[in-house]
Amino acid sequence: MTKIVYEIVEHNGGWAYKLDDVFSETFDTKEQATAAADDVAARQQVSGGDETIQYQDEDGIWRVEDEAGDDRPDVEIRDGSK
């Protein structure tokens, strides 16, 4: 199972959540950033229908895969400001 970790951090004079090196918008308070991350994490758990996806791998080869709509990631929110 895939694991996604959102981290709550200080950013641009406010607070944001980030995934790897990508930041969300900046929020005025840590509580607002945490609430937004909670919302995003909840949306990660919503199942969908089965889909066929196409993507280009790191070697430039196009791949086609069938993905189950109920294969949801494990999501964690961490306080990265400590």
N, CA, C and O atoms as a DFTB+ gen file, in Angstrom:
328 C
 N C O
     1  1       0.845      -1.182       0.000
     2  2       0.000       0.000       0.000
     3  2       0.887       1.241       0.000
     4  3       1.923       1.283       0.663
     5  1       0.471       2.219      -0.735
     6  2       1.176       3.491      -0.802
     7  2       0.915       4.296       0.463
     8  3      -0.195       4.296       0.994
     9  1       1.951       4.982       0.939
    10  2       1.792       5.848       2.108
    11  2       2.090       7.287       1.687
    12  3       3.101       7.561       1.040
    13  1       1.207       8.188       2.061
    14  2       1.369       9.616       1.791
    15  2       1.506      10.323       3.129
    16  3       0.705      10.096       4.036
    17  1       2.516      11.181       3.260
    18  2       2.725      11.926       4.505
    19  2       2.690      13.420       4.183
    20  3       3.538      13.938       3.457
    21  1       1.692      14.092       4.741
    22  2       1.615      15.549       4.658
    23  2       2.257      16.108       5.922
    24  3       1.998      15.634       7.028
    25  1       3.089      17.111       5.742
    26  2       3.803      17.707       6.869
    27  2       3.352      19.158       7.038
    28  3       3.301      19.907       6.062
    29  1       3.027      19.556       8.263
    30  2       2.633      20.936       8.570
    31  2       3.902      21.717       8.889
    32  3       4.644      21.356       9.802
    33  1       4.154      22.801       8.128
    34  2       5.409      23.554       8.277
    35  2       5.155      25.058       8.161
    36  3       4.151      25.493       7.597
    37  1       6.089      25.838       8.709
    38  2       6.063      27.282       8.495
    39  2       6.494      27.540       7.058
    40  3       7.424      26.914       6.550
    41  1       5.786      28.493       6.399
    42  2       6.069      28.741       4.988
    43  2       5.592      30.135       4.586
    44  3       4.437      30.490       4.821
    45  1       6.475      30.920       3.982
    46  2       6.141      32.248       3.460
    47  2       5.423      33.144       4.468
    48  3       4.450      33.817       4.126
    49  1       5.899      33.149       5.693
    50  2       5.312      34.005       6.712
    51  2       4.026      33.472       7.317
    52  3       3.339      34.189       8.045
    53  1       3.698      32.237       7.026
    54  2       2.489      31.616       7.572
    55  2       2.732      30.131       7.741
    56  3       3.817      29.704       8.136
    57  1       1.710      29.353       7.439
    58  2       1.770      27.895       7.608
    59  2       1.256      27.212       6.363
    60  3       0.397      27.746       5.661
    61  1       1.781      26.030       6.087
    62  2       1.352      25.247       4.930
    63  2       1.473      23.766       5.265
    64  3       2.100      23.385       6.254
    65  1       0.870      22.954       4.434
    66  2       1.171      21.528       4.480
    67  2       1.960      21.217       3.218
    68  3       1.790      21.877       2.193
    69  1       2.807      20.227       3.292
    70  2       3.583      19.877       2.111
    71  2       3.657      18.371       1.951
    72  3       3.537      17.616       2.916
    73  1       3.856      17.959       0.727
    74  2       4.057      16.571       0.364
    75  2       5.371      16.531      -0.390
    76  3       5.493      17.094      -1.478
    77  1       6.350      15.865       0.194
    78  2       7.711      15.867      -0.345
    79  2       8.197      17.318      -0.418
    80  3       8.324      17.965       0.622
    81  1       8.470      17.844      -1.610
    82  2       8.961      19.224      -1.731
    83  2       7.906      20.185      -2.273
    84  3       8.237      21.301      -2.675
    85  1       6.644      19.766      -2.289
    86  2       5.573      20.596      -2.838
    87  2       4.726      21.144      -1.695
    88  3       4.218      20.394      -0.862
    89  1       4.583      22.492      -1.675
    90  2       3.844      23.174      -0.615
    91  2       2.429      23.514      -1.063
    92  3       2.178      23.761      -2.243
    93  1       1.518      23.523      -0.110
    94  2       0.168      24.020      -0.349
    95  2       0.218      25.539      -0.388
    96  3       1.288      26.142      -0.303
    97  1      -0.936      26.138      -0.516
    98  2      -1.024      27.579      -0.327
    99  2      -0.641      27.902       1.116
   100  3      -0.632      27.017       1.972
   101  1      -0.331      29.146       1.378
   102  2       0.043      29.567       2.729
   103  2      -1.212      29.974       3.496
   104  3      -2.068      30.693       2.981
   105  1      -1.304      29.500       4.735
   106  2      -2.416      29.821       5.626
   107  2      -1.915      30.716       6.746
   108  3      -0.735      30.682       7.094
   109  1      -2.808      31.515       7.311
   110  2      -2.426      32.438       8.384
   111  2      -2.008      31.713       9.659
   112  3      -1.101      32.155      10.364
   113  1      -2.676      30.598       9.949
   114  2      -2.405      29.905      11.204
   115  2      -2.065      28.430      10.959
   116  3      -2.399      27.847       9.927
   117  1      -1.397      27.868      11.942
   118  2      -1.076      26.445      11.906
   119  2      -2.362      25.613      11.916
   120  3      -2.436      24.574      11.261
   121  1      -3.361      26.066      12.651
   122  2      -4.627      25.350      12.742
   123  2      -5.330      25.302      11.389
   124  3      -5.920      24.281      11.035
   125  1      -5.274      26.398      10.628
   126  2      -5.882      26.417       9.298
   127  2      -5.157      25.459       8.355
   128  3      -5.796      24.744       7.583
   129  1      -3.839      25.442       8.415
   130  2      -3.058      24.534       7.569
   131  2      -3.352      23.084       7.925
   132  3      -3.461      22.234       7.041
   133  1      -3.480      22.802       9.212
   134  2      -3.784      21.439       9.661
   135  2      -5.182      21.028       9.213
   136  3      -5.380      19.893       8.780
   137  1      -6.143      21.924       9.310
   138  2      -7.512      21.624       8.866
   139  2      -7.535      21.348       7.358
   140  3      -8.228      20.438       6.903
   141  1      -6.787      22.124       6.596
   142  2      -6.724      21.908       5.149
   143  2      -6.071      20.560       4.833
   144  3      -6.528      19.847       3.940
   145  1      -5.017      20.212       5.551
   146  2      -4.366      18.919       5.353
   147  2      -5.307      17.780       5.732
   148  3      -5.333      16.749       5.059
   149  1      -6.075      17.957       6.798
   150  2      -7.065      16.946       7.193
   151  2      -8.091      16.741       6.078
   152  3      -8.487      15.610       5.796
   153  1      -8.517      17.827       5.449
   154  2      -9.484      17.743       4.359
   155  2      -8.894      16.989       3.170
   156  3      -9.549      16.125       2.587
   157  1      -7.663      17.319       2.818
   158  2      -7.000      16.640       1.701
   159  2      -6.819      15.157       2.013
   160  3      -7.035      14.309       1.148
   161  1      -6.427      14.845       3.236
   162  2      -6.242      13.446       3.638
   163  2      -7.561      12.675       3.556
   164  3      -7.580      11.520       3.131
   165  1      -8.652      13.306       3.958
   166  2      -9.960      12.652       3.887
   167  2     -10.350      12.371       2.440
   168  3     -10.917      11.321       2.136
   169  1     -10.046      13.304       1.558
   170  2     -10.367      13.111       0.138
   171  2      -9.561      11.969      -0.471
   172  3     -10.010      11.331      -1.423
   173  1      -8.376      11.707       0.072
   174  2      -7.556      10.592      -0.412
   175  2      -8.230       9.248      -0.131
   176  3      -7.907       8.247      -0.771
   177  1      -9.150       9.222       0.808
   178  2      -9.788       7.973       1.205
   179  2     -11.074       7.680       0.441
   180  3     -11.664       6.613       0.615
   181  1     -11.516       8.609      -0.400
   182  2     -12.748       8.424      -1.152
   183  2     -12.489       7.455      -2.308
   184  3     -11.625       7.692      -3.152
   185  1     -13.247       6.368      -2.329
   186  2     -13.103       5.386      -3.393
   187  2     -13.742       5.888      -4.671
   188  3     -14.633       6.737      -4.651
   189  1     -13.280       5.359      -5.759
   190  2     -13.849       5.671      -7.062
   191  2     -14.053       4.388      -7.833
   192  3     -13.935       3.293      -7.283
   193  1     -14.358       4.526      -9.102
   194  2     -14.526       3.356      -9.947
   195  2     -13.181       2.865     -10.462
   196  3     -12.184       3.585     -10.420
   197  1     -13.170       1.642     -10.941
   198  2     -11.958       1.113     -11.557
   199  2     -11.651       1.922     -12.812
   200  3     -12.564       2.344     -13.522
   201  1     -10.371       2.136     -13.084
   202  2      -9.943       2.950     -14.226
   203  2      -8.754       2.312     -14.913
   204  3      -7.973       1.596     -14.287
   205  1      -8.620       2.572     -16.196
   206  2      -7.404       2.236     -16.921
   207  2      -6.590       3.521     -17.014
   208  3      -7.094       4.546     -17.473
   209  1      -5.337       3.468     -16.582
   210  2      -4.495       4.659     -16.609
   211  2      -3.316       4.452     -17.553
   212  3      -2.867       3.328     -17.776
   213  1      -2.829       5.556     -18.099
   214  2      -1.636       5.545     -18.929
   215  2      -0.646       6.518     -18.315
   216  3      -1.022       7.605     -17.878
   217  1       0.619       6.124     -18.282
   218  2       1.647       7.016     -17.768
   219  2       2.988       6.662     -18.407
   220  3       3.189       5.560     -18.918
   221  1       3.884       7.621     -18.360
   222  2       5.229       7.417     -18.893
   223  2       6.168       7.164     -17.724
   224  3       6.245       7.982     -16.806
   225  1       6.874       6.059     -17.742
   226  2       7.762       5.730     -16.626
   227  2       9.077       6.496     -16.733
   228  3       9.287       7.258     -17.677
   229  1       9.965       6.286     -15.750
   230  2      11.222       7.037     -15.683
   231  2      12.144       6.758     -16.864
   232  3      13.074       7.527     -17.108
   233  1      11.906       5.668     -17.608
   234  2      12.705       5.350     -18.803
   235  2      12.059       5.860     -20.082
   236  3      12.561       5.594     -21.174
   237  1      10.951       6.589     -19.965
   238  2      10.271       7.148     -21.130
   239  2       9.335       6.176     -21.829
   240  3       8.831       6.472     -22.912
   241  1       9.098       5.024     -21.227
   242  2       8.218       4.022     -21.816
   243  2       6.791       4.254     -21.314
   244  3       6.563       4.432     -20.117
   245  1       5.833       4.249     -22.249
   246  2       4.437       4.422     -21.883
   247  2       3.880       3.112     -21.375
   248  3       4.088       2.060     -21.980
   249  1       3.173       3.179     -20.265
   250  2       2.580       2.007     -19.616
   251  2       1.070       2.191     -19.536
   252  3       0.573       3.314     -19.443
   253  1       0.356       1.087     -19.573
   254  2      -1.093       1.076     -19.409
   255  2      -1.391       0.071     -18.302
   256  3      -0.942      -1.074     -18.355
   257  1      -2.152       0.508     -17.296
   258  2      -2.495      -0.367     -16.173
   259  2      -3.957      -0.181     -15.790
   260  3      -4.517       0.907     -15.924
   261  1      -4.554      -1.248     -15.320
   262  2      -5.889      -1.175     -14.732
   263  2      -5.718      -0.963     -13.236
   264  3      -4.962      -1.686     -12.587
   265  1      -6.408       0.013     -12.695
   266  2      -6.313       0.337     -11.265
   267  2      -7.679       0.214     -10.614
   268  3      -8.686       0.685     -11.144
   269  1      -7.690      -0.425      -9.461
   270  2      -8.930      -0.564      -8.694
   271  2      -9.252       0.748      -7.986
   272  3      -8.369       1.359      -7.385
   273  1     -10.490       1.179      -8.050
   274  2     -10.903       2.431      -7.436
   275  2     -10.924       2.395      -5.922
   276  3     -11.028       3.436      -5.274
   277  1     -10.825       1.199      -5.352
   278  2     -10.836       1.095      -3.890
   279  2      -9.438       0.915      -3.305
   280  3      -9.298       0.652      -2.111
   281  1      -8.407       1.054      -4.129
   282  2      -7.021       0.936      -3.678
   283  2      -6.550       2.308      -3.190
   284  3      -5.960       3.072      -3.954
   285  1      -6.808       2.617      -1.932
   286  2      -6.544       3.942      -1.386
   287  2      -5.244       3.937      -0.582
   288  3      -4.895       2.923       0.024
   289  1      -4.529       5.059      -0.573
   290  2      -3.270       5.117       0.173
   291  2      -3.488       5.261       1.681
   292  3      -4.559       5.661       2.135
   293  1      -2.465       4.932       2.427
   294  2      -2.426       5.216       3.856
   295  2      -1.928       6.650       3.980
   296  3      -0.876       6.981       3.433
   297  1      -2.665       7.515       4.691
   298  2      -2.330       8.936       4.765
   299  2      -2.037       9.325       6.203
   300  3      -2.768       8.960       7.123
   301  1      -0.944      10.078       6.381
   302  2      -0.550      10.556       7.708
   303  2      -0.281      12.050       7.628
   304  3       0.208      12.547       6.613
   305  1      -0.600      12.763       8.701
   306  2      -0.280      14.191       8.816
   307  2       0.665      14.347       9.988
   308  3       0.370      13.917      11.103
   309  1       1.821      14.978       9.722
   310  2       2.824      15.177      10.770
   311  2       3.053      16.661      11.010
   312  3       2.958      17.476      10.092
   313  1       3.352      16.991      12.240
   314  2       3.738      18.357      12.604
   315  2       5.233      18.496      12.364
   316  3       6.045      18.059      13.179
   317  1       5.587      19.104      11.249
   318  2       6.991      19.271      10.899
   319  2       7.618      20.503      11.497
   320  3       8.787      20.786      11.232
   321  1       6.867      21.257      12.307
   322  2       7.391      22.495      12.884
   323  2       8.149      22.266      14.178
   324  3       8.753      23.193      14.718
   325  1       8.123      21.043      14.680
   326  2       8.766      20.757      15.970
   327  2      10.241      20.495      15.801
   328  3      10.939      20.237      16.781
